[in-house]
Amino acid sequence: EEQLKVPHHRRQSRSLSWKSSDSSSPVSSLGHDEIATEDEDDPNDASVGSLASSTDTTCSMIPPSIKRAHLIISPFERTLQTAAAMRPGFEHRIVRTNIQPRIREQEFGNLQGEDFQHFRQEQKKVGRFWYRFPTGESGSDVSDRVQSWWYDSVLNVNERFGYAPVDALVVVTH
């Protein structure tokens, strides 16, 4: 099976490298370590680490008063893996789980070839939030997409016919 190759910007080295499509990228080894390790320095930290490593049934991040949770997950592989690692800590409270594509990370497009530097120059002129790479989306596009999810889903979560109300939404996204 052929996979689309897209550039991945490494923050540490600030170099460009190639990898398989972003949506199929798994959690990195560092990500697995963070999921498996509770932050001992800050017991009030609401990070994945403190949630995933919790062994008591109340889950360190979710207060005992929350009995019913709706789990919402971005469709990318690493968020699905993160949610799977978190889930055992509050499985007994999850009443619904949805994979929601509108909360995925920004799609930057297929930026192969010599044109990438040209696109970056255009982006600097237009502005990072407004510029849309070819076959990608702008920050404004992402904002519109996420806002539509917020208004369609989050604000009305307990007003849906046929669904019992929940006490909390747990959202896993990149």
Buried (B, 14 or more C-beta within 10 A) or exposed (E): EEEEEBBBEEEEEEEEEEEBEBBEBEBEEEBBEBBEBBBEEEEEBEBBBBBBBBEEEBBBBBEEEBEBBBBBBBBBBBBBBBBBBBBEBBEEBBBBEEBBEBBBBBBBBBBEEEEEEEBEEEBEEEEEEEBBBEEBBBBEBBEEBBEEBEEEBEEEBEEEEEEEEBBBBBBBBE
